[in-house]
Amino acid sequence: MWMVWRGVSFQSPSPEDLLRFGANSTGHVLNGEWYRLLTATFVHVGWIHLATNMWCLWNLGLLGEPLVGPFGLAAIYMLTGIAGNLLSMAVNVVTRTDSIGAGASGAVFGIAGILIVLLSNRRLPIPWDELRRLRRSVIQFAILNLLIGGASNLFDVIRIDNSAHVGGFLSGLALGFPLIPRMTAGRERYFARQKLTFAVTALVLSLFGYWIAKLSQS
């Protein structure tokens, strides 16, 4: 809404406007604007893009917040969104291309990824049949949208940054595994494990970004 308030088109913002408000661009990031890896997750290409991402985020967030807490959900959003944008950057560096990336979808896929892992925990106080049903619906969501992204790019229907989706999804899966053993071990131990996992993830993402920067110079 801040973009619209500042005079940007609500339906189809220009590439210049997207960059001005923090969209991701490999060239800009490698020139020192690393903040774009995060700010891009809050910038959207028009109201349809925003509405679809917010609808997905709302539904996945309703599942995720009881499992990881509000702080955990916010941290997962940021970390997996950054991971998705980093993978998109890596692909651009390898293919010697550049493109503007924006949207919460990498983070949305990240939340889907961690849900798939956490909902496999049989020790949760939820009937197993219900856990399986919820997990299956999240898996179907992730697979369907990854296929849509791949098909849209393949047939040149609309450009979708599927690399960001994959990066967010894989990082979400990776975040989930260290948390499972502590989910039912008590609130304090679980949240301590969360903080440690998030800190290690931030370090790994920093190293990944450093590697991408070095790769771009080769």
N, C-alpha and C positions, 0 to 999 in steps of 0.2 A: 504493500500500500504506500510505503514511503516513496517508491519509484513513481507511482501514479501521481502522488502529491507534488512531486518535483517535475511533472509534465511529461513523463514517459508514457507511451502508448500502453493501455491496459490489454490490448489485443495482440499486438505484434511489435514489441520493442526492437529498436535497431541494434545491430552488433555493437555500435559505439556506446549506446546507452547501457547495454548489458555489461560491457567492460568498465564503464564509468562507475557502476554500482557494485562491482566486485566479482563478476563472472570469472571463470577459470580460463586461462590461456597459457599454454606451455611457454611461449616466448616471454610473456610478462612475468610468469613465476620464476623462470630461469634468470631473469634480469633483476631478481631480488624481491618481487612482490609475492612472497610465500603466503601471505594472509589470504590470498585468493582461494587456496585449497579449502579454507573454511567458509569464507564469505559466499563462495559460489553455491553453497548448499542452501542459502537463503534467497537467492536470486532466481526468478522464474521467467520463462519465455512466454508471457501472456497469461491470461486468466484461466484458460483451459488447463494449461500445464500446472499452474498453481493449484487449481481445484482438484485435479486428479491425484496429485501428490499428497495434498492435505487429507483427502478422503482415505487414501491408503495408510497414511501416517496415523490418522485417527483410529482406524480399525486395528492396525497392528499395535499401536500404543496401548489400546485397551487391554490387549493380551499381555503386552510386555511389562507395563508398569507394576502390576501385582507381583511379577517374578523378579524384577531387578530394582524396583523403587524409582521415584522420580529423578533422583540424581543419576542413578545408573542409566536410565533411559536417555537422559540428556547427554551423558558421556558417550554412550554407544552411538547416538546420532552423530555427534561430532567426529568421533574416531573413525567410524566406518564411512562417513561422508568424505573425510580427508583421504582415507585409504582408496576409495573409489576414484577420487580425482588424481591421486598419485599414479594409480595404474593407468588411467587415461593418459596422463603425461608420459609415462614410460612407453606406451604404445606410439604416441606421437613422436617421441624421440627416436625410437627404433625405425619407424616408417618415414621419418623426416617430413612430417606434416605438422600442422597446427590447426586448432579449431577452438571455438568458444564453447565452453561447457557451463551449464547452469542447472540448478534444480536440486531438490531433496531426494531424488530417486536413488542415488547411491546409498544414502543413509537409510532410506526405506528398505532397500534390499539387505542392508546390514542388520536391521532389526528383524527382518524375516529370517536371516541366517541364524542369528542367536536364538530366536524362538524355536526353530527346528531342533536345535541341540537341547535347549532347556526343557522342552516339552517331551523329551524322551526319558526324563527322569521318573522312574516308577515310584520313587519315594515321596513325590509331591502328594499333598492331601486332596487329590482329585482322582475320580474313578479313571482307571486305565483306558476304558473305552472312550471316555471324553477326551483324554489326553491324545489318544491316537487320532480321533476325529479332528481336533484342533490342529495337530501337527500335519495331518494330511492336507488340510485346507491351506495351510501356509506353504507347504511344498508345492501344491498345485498353483498357487499364486505366483511363486517364484519362477517355476518352470515356464508357465504360460507367458509371463511378461518378458522373460529372457528370450523366448522364442519369437515373441512379437518384435522385440528390439532387433534381433538378428535378421528377421525377415524384412523388416522395414528398411534396414540398411542394404540388404542384399538386392532388393527390388527397387531401391531408390525411391521409396514412397515418402519417407520423411527421415531426416537424420536423427538417430537416437544414439547417445553415447553409451553403447552396451558395455564398453570396457569399464566405465564407472560403475555400472550395475554389477558386473562380475566382481570387481574389486571390493565393493561394499559387501556383497553377499559372502565372499570367501573370508573377509575379515570378521564378519559377524559370526560365521561358523567357528572360526579360530578363537574368538572371544568367549564362546560358550563353554568349550570343553574344560577350562580351568575352574569354572564356576560350579559345575555340577556337583563335585564332591562336597562342597560347603553349603549347598542350598538348604539342606535340612539340619545343619550343624549348629544352628543358633544364629540370631540376627547379627551379633557383633562379629563373629567369625566369618560369616558370609560377606558382610560389607567390607571387612578387612581384606578378604580375598578379592573382592571387586576392585578396591583401590589399587592393590598390587597389580592385578591384571591390567587395569587401565594404564598404570604408570609404565609397565613393561611394553604395552602396545604403543604408547606414545613414543617411547625410545626406538622401537623397531621402525615405526613410521618415519621418524627423523633420519634414521640410517638409510631407509629406502629412498627418501628424498635426496640425501647426500649422494647415494649411488646413481640416481637418475641425473643429477647435476654433473657428475663426473662422466657418465655415459654420453651426455650431450656434447662434451668437449672432445670426445674421441673421433 
